């Protein structure tokens, strides 16, 4: 459930096909995300999942979609 929502958000944000996103997709290597992209994604996550703003240390520990899924599971549960 979280992965599907996240894949749709990421696809929209980075203009890629949602089907191309996997748990191993790297934000920097595969999606060429820069700090502005991450901030935009962070704001979209806050809105979609109702979480508080990501702390910088939390964001820095997230490098793949799988990392973000696990992070969100811990935040939402």
PDB file of N, H, CA, C and O in Angstrom:
ATOM      1  N   UNK A   1       0.827  -1.204   0.000  1.00  0.00           N
ATOM      2  CA  UNK A   1       0.000   0.000   0.000  1.00  0.00           C
ATOM      3  C   UNK A   1       0.863   1.257   0.000  1.00  0.00           C
ATOM      4  O   UNK A   1       0.691   2.132  -0.849  1.00  0.00           O
ATOM      5  N   UNK A   2       1.785   1.345   0.946  1.00  0.00           N
ATOM      6  H   UNK A   2       1.924   0.634   1.635  1.00  0.00           H
ATOM      7  CA  UNK A   2       2.667   2.509   1.007  1.00  0.00           C
ATOM      8  C   UNK A   2       3.505   2.589  -0.261  1.00  0.00           C
ATOM      9  O   UNK A   2       3.660   3.660  -0.848  1.00  0.00           O
ATOM     10  N   UNK A   3       4.048   1.438  -0.681  1.00  0.00           N
ATOM     11  H   UNK A   3       3.922   0.569  -0.205  1.00  0.00           H
ATOM     12  CA  UNK A   3       4.908   1.447  -1.871  1.00  0.00           C
ATOM     13  C   UNK A   3       4.155   1.966  -3.098  1.00  0.00           C
ATOM     14  O   UNK A   3       4.695   2.764  -3.865  1.00  0.00           O
ATOM     15  N   UNK A   4       2.920   1.519  -3.284  1.00  0.00           N
ATOM     16  H   UNK A   4       2.482   0.871  -2.661  1.00  0.00           H
ATOM     17  CA  UNK A   4       2.148   1.932  -4.459  1.00  0.00           C
ATOM     18  C   UNK A   4       1.901   3.444  -4.447  1.00  0.00           C
ATOM     19  O   UNK A   4       2.073   4.117  -5.462  1.00  0.00           O
ATOM     20  N   UNK A   5       1.497   3.963  -3.292  1.00  0.00           N
ATOM     21  H   UNK A   5       1.357   3.415  -2.467  1.00  0.00           H
ATOM     22  CA  UNK A   5       1.281   5.411  -3.168  1.00  0.00           C
ATOM     23  C   UNK A   5       2.575   6.169  -3.440  1.00  0.00           C
ATOM     24  O   UNK A   5       2.598   7.177  -4.145  1.00  0.00           O
ATOM     25  N   UNK A   6       3.644   5.649  -2.855  1.00  0.00           N
ATOM     26  H   UNK A   6       3.625   4.830  -2.282  1.00  0.00           H
ATOM     27  CA  UNK A   6       4.948   6.286  -2.991  1.00  0.00           C
ATOM     28  C   UNK A   6       5.431   6.261  -4.433  1.00  0.00           C
ATOM     29  O   UNK A   6       5.945   7.260  -4.936  1.00  0.00           O
ATOM     30  N   UNK A   7       5.268   5.124  -5.099  1.00  0.00           N
ATOM     31  H   UNK A   7       4.850   4.312  -4.690  1.00  0.00           H
ATOM     32  CA  UNK A   7       5.693   5.004  -6.500  1.00  0.00           C
ATOM     33  C   UNK A   7       4.946   6.010  -7.367  1.00  0.00           C
ATOM     34  O   UNK A   7       5.534   6.623  -8.259  1.00  0.00           O
ATOM     35  N   UNK A   8       3.658   6.180  -7.109  1.00  0.00           N
ATOM     36  H   UNK A   8       3.180   5.682  -6.385  1.00  0.00           H
ATOM     37  CA  UNK A   8       2.869   7.145  -7.877  1.00  0.00           C
ATOM     38  C   UNK A   8       3.363   8.571  -7.631  1.00  0.00           C
ATOM     39  O   UNK A   8       3.487   9.366  -8.563  1.00  0.00           O
ATOM     40  N   UNK A   9       3.642   8.882  -6.369  1.00  0.00           N
ATOM     41  H   UNK A   9       3.541   8.237  -5.612  1.00  0.00           H
ATOM     42  CA  UNK A   9       4.161  10.212  -6.031  1.00  0.00           C
ATOM     43  C   UNK A   9       5.508  10.469  -6.694  1.00  0.00           C
ATOM     44  O   UNK A   9       5.733  11.526  -7.283  1.00  0.00           O
ATOM     45  N   UNK A  10       6.396   9.492  -6.590  1.00  0.00           N
ATOM     46  H   UNK A  10       6.213   8.633  -6.111  1.00  0.00           H
ATOM     47  CA  UNK A  10       7.739   9.634  -7.156  1.00  0.00           C
ATOM     48  C   UNK A  10       7.660   9.751  -8.679  1.00  0.00           C
ATOM     49  O   UNK A  10       8.365  10.561  -9.280  1.00  0.00           O
ATOM     50  N   UNK A  11       6.807   8.945  -9.294  1.00  0.00           N
ATOM     51  H   UNK A  11       6.235   8.287  -8.805  1.00  0.00           H
ATOM     52  CA  UNK A  11       6.650   8.998 -10.746  1.00  0.00           C
ATOM     53  C   UNK A  11       6.214  10.391 -11.191  1.00  0.00           C
ATOM     54  O   UNK A  11       6.726  10.940 -12.167  1.00  0.00           O
ATOM     55  N   UNK A  12       5.263  10.943 -10.454  1.00  0.00           N
ATOM     56  H   UNK A  12       4.848  10.497  -9.661  1.00  0.00           H
ATOM     57  CA  UNK A  12       4.778  12.283 -10.782  1.00  0.00           C
ATOM     58  C   UNK A  12       5.870  13.326 -10.556  1.00  0.00           C
ATOM     59  O   UNK A  12       6.089  14.200 -11.394  1.00  0.00           O
ATOM     60  N   UNK A  13       6.542  13.228  -9.435  1.00  0.00           N
ATOM     61  H   UNK A  13       6.365  12.517  -8.753  1.00  0.00           H
ATOM     62  CA  UNK A  13       7.563  14.196  -9.046  1.00  0.00           C
ATOM     63  C   UNK A  13       8.767  14.202  -9.998  1.00  0.00           C
ATOM     64  O   UNK A  13       9.299  15.258 -10.341  1.00  0.00           O
ATOM     65  N   UNK A  14       9.183  13.002 -10.414  1.00  0.00           N
ATOM     66  H   UNK A  14       8.751  12.144 -10.135  1.00  0.00           H
ATOM     67  CA  UNK A  14      10.402  12.880 -11.214  1.00  0.00           C
ATOM     68  C   UNK A  14      10.118  12.589 -12.683  1.00  0.00           C
ATOM     69  O   UNK A  14      11.038  12.350 -13.466  1.00  0.00           O
ATOM     70  N   UNK A  15       8.835  12.610 -13.052  1.00  0.00           N
ATOM     71  H   UNK A  15       8.088  12.803 -12.416  1.00  0.00           H
ATOM     72  CA  UNK A  15       8.442  12.418 -14.437  1.00  0.00           C
ATOM     73  C   UNK A  15       8.968  11.103 -15.017  1.00  0.00           C
ATOM     74  O   UNK A  15       9.543  11.067 -16.105  1.00  0.00           O
ATOM     75  N   UNK A  16       8.753  10.030 -14.259  1.00  0.00           N
ATOM     76  H   UNK A  16       8.286  10.059 -13.375  1.00  0.00           H
ATOM     77  CA  UNK A  16       9.135   8.692 -14.708  1.00  0.00           C
ATOM     78  C   UNK A  16       7.915   7.787 -14.626  1.00  0.00           C
ATOM     79  O   UNK A  16       6.902   8.147 -14.026  1.00  0.00           O
ATOM     80  N   UNK A  17       8.018   6.622 -15.227  1.00  0.00           N
ATOM     81  H   UNK A  17       8.841   6.329 -15.714  1.00  0.00           H
ATOM     82  CA  UNK A  17       6.930   5.641 -15.198  1.00  0.00           C
ATOM     83  C   UNK A  17       6.909   4.955 -13.835  1.00  0.00           C
ATOM     84  O   UNK A  17       7.937   4.462 -13.372  1.00  0.00           O
ATOM     85  N   UNK A  18       5.759   4.923 -13.199  1.00  0.00           N
ATOM     86  H   UNK A  18       4.923   5.323 -13.575  1.00  0.00           H
ATOM     87  CA  UNK A  18       5.646   4.300 -11.869  1.00  0.00           C
ATOM     88  C   UNK A  18       6.087   2.840 -11.893  1.00  0.00           C
ATOM     89  O   UNK A  18       6.611   2.335 -10.900  1.00  0.00           O
ATOM     90  N   UNK A  19       5.880   2.162 -13.014  1.00  0.00           N
ATOM     91  H   UNK A  19       5.455   2.572 -13.821  1.00  0.00           H
ATOM     92  CA  UNK A  19       6.277   0.755 -13.123  1.00  0.00           C
ATOM     93  C   UNK A  19       7.787   0.565 -13.098  1.00  0.00           C
ATOM     94  O   UNK A  19       8.269  -0.537 -12.840  1.00  0.00           O
ATOM     95  N   UNK A  20       8.534   1.630 -13.363  1.00  0.00           N
ATOM     96  H   UNK A  20       8.142   2.526 -13.573  1.00  0.00           H
ATOM     97  CA  UNK A  20      10.000   1.521 -13.374  1.00  0.00           C
ATOM     98  C   UNK A  20      10.599   1.678 -11.974  1.00  0.00           C
ATOM     99  O   UNK A  20      11.801   1.490 -11.787  1.00  0.00           O
ATOM    100  N   UNK A  21       9.764   2.020 -10.998  1.00  0.00           N
ATOM    101  H   UNK A  21       8.788   2.172 -11.150  1.00  0.00           H
ATOM    102  CA  UNK A  21      10.248   2.249  -9.637  1.00  0.00           C
ATOM    103  C   UNK A  21      10.188   0.957  -8.832  1.00  0.00           C
ATOM    104  O   UNK A  21       9.158   0.284  -8.784  1.00  0.00           O
ATOM    105  N   UNK A  22      11.317   0.621  -8.197  1.00  0.00           N
ATOM    106  H   UNK A  22      12.154   1.167  -8.235  1.00  0.00           H
ATOM    107  CA  UNK A  22      11.385  -0.572  -7.354  1.00  0.00           C
ATOM    108  C   UNK A  22      11.881  -0.157  -5.967  1.00  0.00           C
ATOM    109  O   UNK A  22      12.228   1.003  -5.742  1.00  0.00           O
ATOM    110  N   UNK A  23      11.908  -1.097  -5.065  1.00  0.00           N
ATOM    111  H   UNK A  23      11.626  -2.039  -5.247  1.00  0.00           H
ATOM    112  CA  UNK A  23      12.438  -0.825  -3.718  1.00  0.00           C
ATOM    113  C   UNK A  23      13.918  -0.457  -3.784  1.00  0.00           C
ATOM    114  O   UNK A  23      14.430   0.220  -2.892  1.00  0.00           O
ATOM    115  N   UNK A  24      14.608  -0.898  -4.837  1.00  0.00           N
ATOM    116  H   UNK A  24      14.193  -1.448  -5.562  1.00  0.00           H
ATOM    117  CA  UNK A  24      16.040  -0.627  -4.963  1.00  0.00           C
ATOM    118  C   UNK A  24      16.336   0.662  -5.722  1.00  0.00           C
ATOM    119  O   UNK A  24      17.499   1.051  -5.833  1.00  0.00           O
ATOM    120  N   UNK A  25      15.324   1.325  -6.238  1.00  0.00           N
ATOM    121  H   UNK A  25      14.379   1.010  -6.148  1.00  0.00           H
ATOM    122  CA  UNK A  25      15.539   2.558  -6.996  1.00  0.00           C
ATOM    123  C   UNK A  25      16.219   3.591  -6.095  1.00  0.00           C
ATOM    124  O   UNK A  25      15.742   3.907  -5.005  1.00  0.00           O
ATOM    125  N   UNK A  26      17.341   4.102  -6.584  1.00  0.00           N
ATOM    126  H   UNK A  26      17.729   3.846  -7.470  1.00  0.00           H
ATOM    127  CA  UNK A  26      18.103   5.108  -5.836  1.00  0.00           C
ATOM    128  C   UNK A  26      17.655   6.504  -6.267  1.00  0.00           C
ATOM    129  O   UNK A  26      17.515   6.787  -7.457  1.00  0.00           O
ATOM    130  N   UNK A  27      17.432   7.370  -5.276  1.00  0.00           N
ATOM    131  H   UNK A  27      17.545   7.140  -4.309  1.00  0.00           H
ATOM    132  CA  UNK A  27      17.006   8.733  -5.607  1.00  0.00           C
ATOM    133  C   UNK A  27      18.078   9.480  -6.387  1.00  0.00           C
ATOM    134  O   UNK A  27      17.767  10.174  -7.355  1.00  0.00           O
ATOM    135  N   UNK A  28      19.330   9.346  -5.980  1.00  0.00           N
ATOM    136  H   UNK A  28      19.583   8.781  -5.194  1.00  0.00           H
ATOM    137  CA  UNK A  28      20.391  10.089  -6.667  1.00  0.00           C
ATOM    138  C   UNK A  28      20.860   9.392  -7.935  1.00  0.00           C
ATOM    139  O   UNK A  28      21.013  10.040  -8.970  1.00  0.00           O
ATOM    140  N   UNK A  29      21.092   8.078  -7.876  1.00  0.00           N
ATOM    141  H   UNK A  29      20.967   7.551  -7.036  1.00  0.00           H
ATOM    142  CA  UNK A  29      21.645   7.374  -9.030  1.00  0.00           C
ATOM    143  C   UNK A  29      20.624   7.124 -10.133  1.00  0.00           C
ATOM    144  O   UNK A  29      20.927   7.314 -11.311  1.00  0.00           O
ATOM    145  N   UNK A  30      19.416   6.699  -9.762  1.00  0.00           N
ATOM    146  H   UNK A  30      19.170   6.544  -8.806  1.00  0.00           H
ATOM    147  CA  UNK A  30      18.420   6.334 -10.766  1.00  0.00           C
ATOM    148  C   UNK A  30      17.501   7.482 -11.160  1.00  0.00           C
ATOM    149  O   UNK A  30      17.079   7.578 -12.312  1.00  0.00           O
ATOM    150  N   UNK A  31      17.193   8.349 -10.208  1.00  0.00           N
ATOM    151  H   UNK A  31      17.536   8.272  -9.272  1.00  0.00           H
ATOM    152  CA  UNK A  31      16.249   9.433 -10.471  1.00  0.00           C
ATOM    153  C   UNK A  31      16.929  10.795 -10.622  1.00  0.00           C
ATOM    154  O   UNK A  31      16.273  11.796 -10.907  1.00  0.00           O
ATOM    155  N   UNK A  32      18.254  10.822 -10.428  1.00  0.00           N
ATOM    156  H   UNK A  32      18.787  10.008 -10.196  1.00  0.00           H
ATOM    157  CA  UNK A  32      19.023  12.064 -10.537  1.00  0.00           C
ATOM    158  C   UNK A  32      18.456  13.180  -9.660  1.00  0.00           C
ATOM    159  O   UNK A  32      18.413  14.342 -10.065  1.00  0.00           O
ATOM    160  N   UNK A  33      18.024  12.812  -8.460  1.00  0.00           N
ATOM    161  H   UNK A  33      18.058  11.869  -8.131  1.00  0.00           H
ATOM    162  CA  UNK A  33      17.427  13.790  -7.548  1.00  0.00           C
ATOM    163  C   UNK A  33      18.493  14.700  -6.963  1.00  0.00           C
ATOM    164  O   UNK A  33      19.580  14.255  -6.592  1.00  0.00           O
ATOM    165  N   UNK A  34      18.163  15.980  -6.886  1.00  0.00           N
ATOM    166  H   UNK A  34      17.281  16.342  -7.187  1.00  0.00           H
ATOM    167  CA  UNK A  34      19.038  16.923  -6.185  1.00  0.00           C
ATOM    168  C   UNK A  34      18.306  17.382  -4.920  1.00  0.00           C
ATOM    169  O   UNK A  34      17.200  16.923  -4.638  1.00  0.00           O
ATOM    170  N   UNK A  35      18.914  18.269  -4.175  1.00  0.00           N
ATOM    171  H   UNK A  35      19.814  18.643  -4.403  1.00  0.00           H
ATOM    172  CA  UNK A  35      18.339  18.664  -2.887  1.00  0.00           C
ATOM    173  C   UNK A  35      16.961  19.316  -3.054  1.00  0.00           C
ATOM    174  O   UNK A  35      16.091  19.139  -2.202  1.00  0.00           O
ATOM    175  N   UNK A  36      16.758  20.056  -4.128  1.00  0.00           N
ATOM    176  H   UNK A  36      17.465  20.199  -4.820  1.00  0.00           H
ATOM    177  CA  UNK A  36      15.457  20.689  -4.368  1.00  0.00           C
ATOM    178  C   UNK A  36      14.392  19.613  -4.617  1.00  0.00           C
ATOM    179  O   UNK A  36      13.273  19.706  -4.112  1.00  0.00           O
ATOM    180  N   UNK A  37      14.757  18.593  -5.400  1.00  0.00           N
ATOM    181  H   UNK A  37      15.666  18.517  -5.810  1.00  0.00           H
ATOM    182  CA  UNK A  37      13.825  17.490  -5.651  1.00  0.00           C
ATOM    183  C   UNK A  37      13.428  16.806  -4.351  1.00  0.00           C
ATOM    184  O   UNK A  37      12.262  16.466  -4.153  1.00  0.00           O
ATOM    185  N   UNK A  38      14.394  16.606  -3.472  1.00  0.00           N
ATOM    186  H   UNK A  38      15.341  16.882  -3.633  1.00  0.00           H
ATOM    187  CA  UNK A  38      14.134  15.929  -2.203  1.00  0.00           C
ATOM    188  C   UNK A  38      13.205  16.774  -1.325  1.00  0.00           C
ATOM    189  O   UNK A  38      12.305  16.240  -0.677  1.00  0.00           O
ATOM    190  N   UNK A  39      13.423  18.076  -1.307  1.00  0.00           N
ATOM    191  H   UNK A  39      14.154  18.510  -1.833  1.00  0.00           H
ATOM    192  CA  UNK A  39      12.544  18.963  -0.531  1.00  0.00           C
ATOM    193  C   UNK A  39      11.124  18.910  -1.086  1.00  0.00           C
ATOM    194  O   UNK A  39      10.161  18.837  -0.323  1.00  0.00           O
ATOM    195  N   UNK A  40      10.991  18.946  -2.416  1.00  0.00           N
ATOM    196  H   UNK A  40      11.773  19.005  -3.036  1.00  0.00           H
ATOM    197  CA  UNK A  40       9.665  18.861  -3.044  1.00  0.00           C
ATOM    198  C   UNK A  40       8.986  17.546  -2.697  1.00  0.00           C
ATOM    199  O   UNK A  40       7.800  17.511  -2.370  1.00  0.00           O
ATOM    200  N   UNK A  41       9.756  16.461  -2.774  1.00  0.00           N
ATOM    201  H   UNK A  41      10.720  16.489  -3.040  1.00  0.00           H
ATOM    202  CA  UNK A  41       9.210  15.148  -2.451  1.00  0.00           C
ATOM    203  C   UNK A  41       8.809  15.089  -0.979  1.00  0.00           C
ATOM    204  O   UNK A  41       7.767  14.532  -0.632  1.00  0.00           O
ATOM    205  N   UNK A  42       9.628  15.657  -0.134  1.00  0.00           N
ATOM    206  H   UNK A  42      10.474  16.109  -0.416  1.00  0.00           H
ATOM    207  CA  UNK A  42       9.349  15.685   1.299  1.00  0.00           C
ATOM    208  C   UNK A  42       8.017  16.387   1.571  1.00  0.00           C
ATOM    209  O   UNK A  42       7.218  15.915   2.380  1.00  0.00           O
ATOM    210  N   UNK A  43       7.782  17.502   0.903  1.00  0.00           N
ATOM    211  H   UNK A  43       8.431  17.886   0.246  1.00  0.00           H
ATOM    212  CA  UNK A  43       6.524  18.232   1.098  1.00  0.00           C
ATOM    213  C   UNK A  43       5.341  17.412   0.596  1.00  0.00           C
ATOM    214  O   UNK A  43       4.279  17.408   1.219  1.00  0.00           O
ATOM    215  N   UNK A  44       5.518  16.721  -0.522  1.00  0.00           N
ATOM    216  H   UNK A  44       6.380  16.724  -1.028  1.00  0.00           H
ATOM    217  CA  UNK A  44       4.457  15.875  -1.053  1.00  0.00           C
ATOM    218  C   UNK A  44       4.159  14.723  -0.095  1.00  0.00           C
ATOM    219  O   UNK A  44       3.003  14.335   0.077  1.00  0.00           O
ATOM    220  N   UNK A  45       5.208  14.177   0.530  1.00  0.00           N
ATOM    221  H   UNK A  45       6.147  14.492   0.391  1.00  0.00           H
ATOM    222  CA  UNK A  45       5.033  13.090   1.499  1.00  0.00           C
ATOM    223  C   UNK A  45       4.265  13.566   2.717  1.00  0.00           C
ATOM    224  O   UNK A  45       3.392  12.864   3.227  1.00  0.00           O
ATOM    225  N   UNK A  46       4.597  14.770   3.182  1.00  0.00           N
ATOM    226  H   UNK A  46       5.306  15.340   2.768  1.00  0.00           H
ATOM    227  CA  UNK A  46       3.909  15.335   4.342  1.00  0.00           C
ATOM    228  C   UNK A  46       2.411  15.440   4.052  1.00  0.00           C
ATOM    229  O   UNK A  46       1.576  15.113   4.896  1.00  0.00           O
ATOM    230  N   UNK A  47       2.088  15.901   2.845  1.00  0.00           N
ATOM    231  H   UNK A  47       2.766  16.167   2.159  1.00  0.00           H
ATOM    232  CA  UNK A  47       0.696  16.075   2.466  1.00  0.00           C
ATOM    233  C   UNK A  47      -0.002  14.723   2.285  1.00  0.00           C
ATOM    234  O   UNK A  47      -1.108  14.524   2.788  1.00  0.00           O
ATOM    235  N   UNK A  48       0.635  13.805   1.575  1.00  0.00           N
ATOM    236  H   UNK A  48       1.533  13.967   1.166  1.00  0.00           H
ATOM    237  CA  UNK A  48       0.023  12.517   1.244  1.00  0.00           C
ATOM    238  C   UNK A  48      -0.133  11.607   2.458  1.00  0.00           C
ATOM    239  O   UNK A  48      -1.162  10.952   2.625  1.00  0.00           O
ATOM    240  N   UNK A  49       0.895  11.572   3.304  1.00  0.00           N
ATOM    241  H   UNK A  49       1.731  12.105   3.169  1.00  0.00           H
ATOM    242  CA  UNK A  49       0.898  10.618   4.415  1.00  0.00           C
ATOM    243  C   UNK A  49       0.632  11.260   5.773  1.00  0.00           C
ATOM    244  O   UNK A  49       0.561  10.563   6.786  1.00  0.00           O
ATOM    245  N   UNK A  50       0.486  12.575   5.800  1.00  0.00           N
ATOM    246  H   UNK A  50       0.544  13.141   4.978  1.00  0.00           H
ATOM    247  CA  UNK A  50       0.179  13.254   7.049  1.00  0.00           C
ATOM    248  C   UNK A  50       1.292  13.156   8.075  1.00  0.00           C
ATOM    249  O   UNK A  50       1.036  13.067   9.276  1.00  0.00           O
ATOM    250  N   UNK A  51       2.525  13.171   7.599  1.00  0.00           N
ATOM    251  H   UNK A  51       2.733  13.243   6.623  1.00  0.00           H
ATOM    252  CA  UNK A  51       3.662  13.112   8.527  1.00  0.00           C
ATOM    253  C   UNK A  51       4.248  14.501   8.705  1.00  0.00           C
ATOM    254  O   UNK A  51       4.007  15.400   7.900  1.00  0.00           O
ATOM    255  N   UNK A  52       5.016  14.664   9.761  1.00  0.00           N
ATOM    256  H   UNK A  52       5.212  13.934  10.416  1.00  0.00           H
ATOM    257  CA  UNK A  52       5.677  15.940   9.994  1.00  0.00           C
ATOM    258  C   UNK A  52       6.868  16.069   9.059  1.00  0.00           C
ATOM    259  O   UNK A  52       7.310  15.101   8.441  1.00  0.00           O
ATOM    260  N   UNK A  53       7.368  17.281   8.974  1.00  0.00           N
ATOM    261  H   UNK A  53       7.009  18.068   9.476  1.00  0.00           H
ATOM    262  CA  UNK A  53       8.508  17.550   8.105  1.00  0.00           C
ATOM    263  C   UNK A  53       9.669  16.613   8.424  1.00  0.00           C
ATOM    264  O   UNK A  53       9.961  16.341   9.588  1.00  0.00           O
ATOM    265  N   UNK A  54      10.319  16.128   7.382  1.00  0.00           N
ATOM    266  H   UNK A  54      10.081  16.349   6.436  1.00  0.00           H
ATOM    267  CA  UNK A  54      11.476  15.251   7.572  1.00  0.00           C
ATOM    268  C   UNK A  54      12.626  16.036   8.175  1.00  0.00           C
ATOM    269  O   UNK A  54      12.952  17.133   7.721  1.00  0.00           O
ATOM    270  N   UNK A  55      13.230  15.472   9.188  1.00  0.00           N
ATOM    271  H   UNK A  55      12.966  14.581   9.557  1.00  0.00           H
ATOM    272  CA  UNK A  55      14.435  16.078   9.748  1.00  0.00           C
ATOM    273  C   UNK A  55      15.581  15.823   8.779  1.00  0.00           C
ATOM    274  O   UNK A  55      15.557  14.850   8.027  1.00  0.00           O
ATOM    275  N   UNK A  56      16.578  16.693   8.797  1.00  0.00           N
ATOM    276  H   UNK A  56      16.597  17.484   9.409  1.00  0.00           H
ATOM    277  CA  UNK A  56      17.691  16.547   7.857  1.00  0.00           C
ATOM    278  C   UNK A  56      18.411  15.217   8.040  1.00  0.00           C
ATOM    279  O   UNK A  56      18.805  14.581   7.063  1.00  0.00           O
ATOM    280  N   UNK A  57      18.584  14.792   9.308  1.00  0.00           N
ATOM    281  H   UNK A  57      18.264  15.309  10.101  1.00  0.00           H
ATOM    282  CA  UNK A  57      19.277  13.515   9.531  1.00  0.00           C
ATOM    283  C   UNK A  57      18.431  12.336   9.066  1.00  0.00           C
ATOM    284  O   UNK A  57      18.970  11.323   8.619  1.00  0.00           O
ATOM    285  N   UNK A  58      17.099  12.461   9.167  1.00  0.00           N
ATOM    286  H   UNK A  58      16.661  13.283   9.530  1.00  0.00           H
ATOM    287  CA  UNK A  58      16.221  11.405   8.657  1.00  0.00           C
ATOM    288  C   UNK A  58      16.341  11.329   7.137  1.00  0.00           C
ATOM    289  O   UNK A  58      16.486  10.249   6.565  1.00  0.00           O
ATOM    290  N   UNK A  59      16.279  12.475   6.507  1.00  0.00           N
ATOM    291  H   UNK A  59      16.161  13.352   6.972  1.00  0.00           H
ATOM    292  CA  UNK A  59      16.354  12.526   5.048  1.00  0.00           C
ATOM    293  C   UNK A  59      17.690  12.004   4.542  1.00  0.00           C
ATOM    294  O   UNK A  59      17.743  11.347   3.502  1.00  0.00           O
ATOM    295  N   UNK A  60      18.761  12.285   5.257  1.00  0.00           N
ATOM    296  H   UNK A  60      18.718  12.819   6.102  1.00  0.00           H
ATOM    297  CA  UNK A  60      20.079  11.853   4.794  1.00  0.00           C
ATOM    298  C   UNK A  60      20.265  10.344   4.892  1.00  0.00           C
ATOM    299  O   UNK A  60      21.153   9.790   4.244  1.00  0.00           O
ATOM    300  N   UNK A  61      19.440   9.668   5.695  1.00  0.00           N
ATOM    301  H   UNK A  61      18.718  10.118   6.222  1.00  0.00           H
ATOM    302  CA  UNK A  61      19.563   8.223   5.829  1.00  0.00           C
ATOM    303  C   UNK A  61      18.741   7.487   4.767  1.00  0.00           C
ATOM    304  O   UNK A  61      18.747   6.257   4.713  1.00  0.00           O
ATOM    305  N   UNK A  62      18.042   8.239   3.933  1.00  0.00           N
ATOM    306  H   UNK A  62      18.037   9.238   3.977  1.00  0.00           H
ATOM    307  CA  UNK A  62      17.183   7.638   2.909  1.00  0.00           C
ATOM    308  C   UNK A  62      17.844   7.803   1.542  1.00  0.00           C
ATOM    309  O   UNK A  62      17.970   8.916   1.031  1.00  0.00           O
ATOM    310  N   UNK A  63      18.260   6.687   0.960  1.00  0.00           N
ATOM    311  H   UNK A  63      18.158   5.783   1.375  1.00  0.00           H
ATOM    312  CA  UNK A  63      18.886   6.783  -0.361  1.00  0.00           C
ATOM    313  C   UNK A  63      18.122   6.012  -1.436  1.00  0.00           C
ATOM    314  O   UNK A  63      18.286   6.275  -2.627  1.00  0.00           O
ATOM    315  N   UNK A  64      17.288   5.061  -1.014  1.00  0.00           N
ATOM    316  H   UNK A  64      17.155   4.847  -0.046  1.00  0.00           H
ATOM    317  CA  UNK A  64      16.506   4.300  -1.987  1.00  0.00           C
ATOM    318  C   UNK A  64      15.020   4.393  -1.650  1.00  0.00           C
ATOM    319  O   UNK A  64      14.643   4.837  -0.566  1.00  0.00           O
ATOM    320  N   UNK A  65      14.203   3.978  -2.577  1.00  0.00           N
ATOM    321  H   UNK A  65      14.509   3.618  -3.458  1.00  0.00           H
ATOM    322  CA  UNK A  65      12.764   3.947  -2.357  1.00  0.00           C
ATOM    323  C   UNK A  65      12.449   3.016  -1.185  1.00  0.00           C
ATOM    324  O   UNK A  65      11.571   3.312  -0.374  1.00  0.00           O
ATOM    325  N   UNK A  66      13.157   1.901  -1.095  1.00  0.00           N
ATOM    326  H   UNK A  66      13.870   1.660  -1.753  1.00  0.00           H
ATOM    327  CA  UNK A  66      12.951   0.963   0.011  1.00  0.00           C
ATOM    328  C   UNK A  66      13.217   1.607   1.361  1.00  0.00           C
ATOM    329  O   UNK A  66      12.478   1.386   2.320  1.00  0.00           O
ATOM    330  N   UNK A  67      14.292   2.419   1.432  1.00  0.00           N
ATOM    331  H   UNK A  67      14.892   2.599   0.653  1.00  0.00           H
ATOM    332  CA  UNK A  67      14.586   3.141   2.672  1.00  0.00           C
ATOM    333  C   UNK A  67      13.406   4.027   3.060  1.00  0.00           C
ATOM    334  O   UNK A  67      13.020   4.100   4.226  1.00  0.00           O
ATOM    335  N   UNK A  68      12.845   4.695   2.063  1.00  0.00           N
ATOM    336  H   UNK A  68      13.158   4.636   1.116  1.00  0.00           H
ATOM    337  CA  UNK A  68      11.737   5.608   2.325  1.00  0.00           C
ATOM    338  C   UNK A  68      10.478   4.849   2.734  1.00  0.00           C
ATOM    339  O   UNK A  68       9.741   5.304   3.610  1.00  0.00           O
ATOM    340  N   UNK A  69      10.224   3.705   2.117  1.00  0.00           N
ATOM    341  H   UNK A  69      10.823   3.335   1.406  1.00  0.00           H
ATOM    342  CA  UNK A  69       9.068   2.885   2.490  1.00  0.00           C
ATOM    343  C   UNK A  69       9.186   2.470   3.954  1.00  0.00           C
ATOM    344  O   UNK A  69       8.228   2.599   4.716  1.00  0.00           O
ATOM    345  N   UNK A  70      10.359   1.973   4.347  1.00  0.00           N
ATOM    346  H   UNK A  70      11.137   1.868   3.728  1.00  0.00           H
ATOM    347  CA  UNK A  70      10.562   1.549   5.742  1.00  0.00           C
ATOM    348  C   UNK A  70      10.422   2.737   6.703  1.00  0.00           C
ATOM    349  O   UNK A  70       9.836   2.609   7.778  1.00  0.00           O
ATOM    350  N   UNK A  71      10.955   3.865   6.311  1.00  0.00           N
ATOM    351  H   UNK A  71      11.431   3.968   5.438  1.00  0.00           H
ATOM    352  CA  UNK A  71      10.839   5.080   7.130  1.00  0.00           C
ATOM    353  C   UNK A  71       9.363   5.438   7.336  1.00  0.00           C
ATOM    354  O   UNK A  71       8.931   5.714   8.456  1.00  0.00           O
ATOM    355  N   UNK A  72       8.605   5.430   6.250  1.00  0.00           N
ATOM    356  H   UNK A  72       8.955   5.207   5.340  1.00  0.00           H
ATOM    357  CA  UNK A  72       7.182   5.791   6.322  1.00  0.00           C
ATOM    358  C   UNK A  72       6.404   4.775   7.165  1.00  0.00           C
ATOM    359  O   UNK A  72       5.522   5.157   7.934  1.00  0.00           O
ATOM    360  N   UNK A  73       6.724   3.483   7.024  1.00  0.00           N
ATOM    361  H   UNK A  73       7.440   3.173   6.398  1.00  0.00           H
ATOM    362  CA  UNK A  73       6.045   2.463   7.820  1.00  0.00           C
ATOM    363  C   UNK A  73       6.245   2.728   9.306  1.00  0.00           C
ATOM    364  O   UNK A  73       5.316   2.572  10.099  1.00  0.00           O
ATOM    365  N   UNK A  74       7.450   3.126   9.684  1.00  0.00           N
ATOM    366  H   UNK A  74       8.205   3.253   9.040  1.00  0.00           H
ATOM    367  CA  UNK A  74       7.736   3.423  11.093  1.00  0.00           C
ATOM    368  C   UNK A  74       7.020   4.693  11.549  1.00  0.00           C
ATOM    369  O   UNK A  74       6.592   4.783  12.700  1.00  0.00           O
ATOM    370  N   UNK A  75       6.889   5.655  10.674  1.00  0.00           N
ATOM    371  H   UNK A  75       7.236   5.583   9.739  1.00  0.00           H
ATOM    372  CA  UNK A  75       6.242   6.924  11.021  1.00  0.00           C
ATOM    373  C   UNK A  75       4.729   6.786  11.158  1.00  0.00           C
ATOM    374  O   UNK A  75       4.113   7.406  12.025  1.00  0.00           O
ATOM    375  N   UNK A  76       4.141   5.968  10.297  1.00  0.00           N
ATOM    376  H   UNK A  76       4.641   5.464   9.593  1.00  0.00           H
ATOM    377  CA  UNK A  76       2.685   5.895  10.231  1.00  0.00           C
ATOM    378  C   UNK A  76       2.115   4.907  11.242  1.00  0.00           C
ATOM    379  O   UNK A  76       1.020   5.115  11.766  1.00  0.00           O
ATOM    380  N   UNK A  77       2.847   3.838  11.516  1.00  0.00           N
ATOM    381  H   UNK A  77       3.736   3.669  11.090  1.00  0.00           H
ATOM    382  CA  UNK A  77       2.324   2.801  12.422  1.00  0.00           C
ATOM    383  C   UNK A  77       2.129   3.278  13.833  1.00  0.00           C
ATOM    384  O   UNK A  77       1.696   2.508  14.690  1.00  0.00           O
TER     385      UNK A  77
END
